[in-house]
Amino acid sequence: MSHLPRHVRQVARVIHDAGFGVWIVGGALRDHFMGIPPKDWDVATTASPEDVVRLFPRVFPVGMRHGTVSVLAGRGVVEVTRLREADGRGSVFADLARRDFTVNALALDYPTGRLLDPFQGRRDLRRGILRAVGDPTERFREDPLRVLRACRLVAQYGFRIERRTFLALRREVHGLQSVAPERIRDEIFKLILGKHVLEGFTCMHRGGVMEQILPELQGRRVNAEREHAGGGSCDSMALLAACPRCLNLRLAALFHQTGERSESRGDRELEHGRGFYTESAAVACRVLQRWRASRRRMKEVTHILEHHFHEEFQQWDDEAIRRFLANIELERLEDILLFSRACFVTQGHKARSRKAFDSFRWRVQGIVASGELILPAQLAIDGEDVMEILGIGPGPQVGAWLKKLHEKVLQNPCLNERKILVDFLKKAGL
């Protein structure tokens, strides 16, 4: 048991010394056997939640009605759950029999270190197979979210779903309609960050999952092998794989071009000289609202979609870059640059063009660092000055004059001096 983290052994020892049975279970054990450092540790025990609360001074009892208590030990947290009493005795084997997949139906006995693997989960791990425990139809009906979880595990670990399990998944996919949006959201967010994300979406398409939870993407067929081979366009699912494993970037990739590109070139597009995916951003916002995502998440993802750019950057001079920067949230600049580069790379541009993008990125960062960028709030005069100089009252006129001043400063940052701007206003107001 020495290979387990200290805080996990500490929790297990306290429960065992109190006379209760203890087993290390769950995804952490699966990850451990796959050579992946586990993030979260779970313990199954014969102790009741009330017993666990009594044994430990620092706990979060938020899951007690489900039999789970979060125990704070050292620098870590351990989820302690009472055994599922499927056979009336609280047997660990009965608990494992009710778990979703064989790779998750493993238990390590404390303190002996004996591995309990009644469903050959380690064998399936070695073979890269995802197989339901027992009757797959029963497992999916117990918790319909397991249908989506299967696709998520494919995306994270590259598993192949066993045929009988996959057939049951397709039959029971309609059960996802009864799952809380927040649970759908959490699984999708993990899925799109997976190392094998294209395989995960291939599984979702073939299993009918997309139609249930993401009908907006139903028409976007995925073939993982074809996408990995290259030659995809920027509106293909390959953009997901091209993006760094950052949640906002991959969410933006997921919804990229889900709407039709705006036919009308509005003021923003004319000013910025770049594609503006208003409908895709609107689709992203609707879906994220449906999943109960935070407002901040929605704002950040839609901002990336609205302001990313494509080949047009190659014609931008410093003034165009300043205009671009003045119309984005600067804290989102790095995300927009990374997403735009992923779009550029996905379009199949050669290495020389990729280097050109990286050079452009350095130019942008240089302008930000040099202080050449003047935001509207950084003008040397403000609305009060405009009203005093021109003798006008509050209203749209003030904003219009400030916009004109900002235009001049974007053309030449050296003009952002109070005297120069005051003189311009006096002459223009005559």
Secondary structure as UniProt FT lines:
FT   TURN            2..3
FT   HELIX           6..17
FT   TURN            18..19
FT   STRAND          22..25
FT   HELIX           27..33
FT   TURN            34..35
FT   STRAND          41..45
FT   HELIX           49..55
FT   STRAND          59..60
FT   HELIX           61..66
FT   STRAND          68..73
FT   TURN            74..75
FT   STRAND          76..82
FT   TURN            86..87
FT   HELIX           92..97
FT   HELIX           102..104
FT   STRAND          107..110
FT   TURN            111..112
FT   STRAND          115..116
FT   TURN            118..119
FT   HELIX           121..127
FT   STRAND          129..130
FT   HELIX           136..142
FT   HELIX           145..157
FT   STRAND          160..161
FT   HELIX           163..171
FT   HELIX           173..178
FT   HELIX           181..192
FT   TURN            195..196
FT   HELIX           197..207
FT   HELIX           209..213
FT   HELIX           215..217
FT   TURN            218..219
FT   HELIX           224..229
FT   TURN            234..235
FT   HELIX           238..242
FT   HELIX           247..255
FT   TURN            256..257
FT   HELIX           267..272
FT   HELIX           278..290
FT   TURN            291..292
FT   HELIX           295..307
FT   HELIX           311..315
FT   HELIX           318..326
FT   HELIX           330..332
FT   HELIX           333..346
FT   TURN            347..348
FT   HELIX           351..370
FT   HELIX           376..378
FT   HELIX           383..390
FT   HELIX           396..411
FT   HELIX           413..415
FT   HELIX           418..428
//
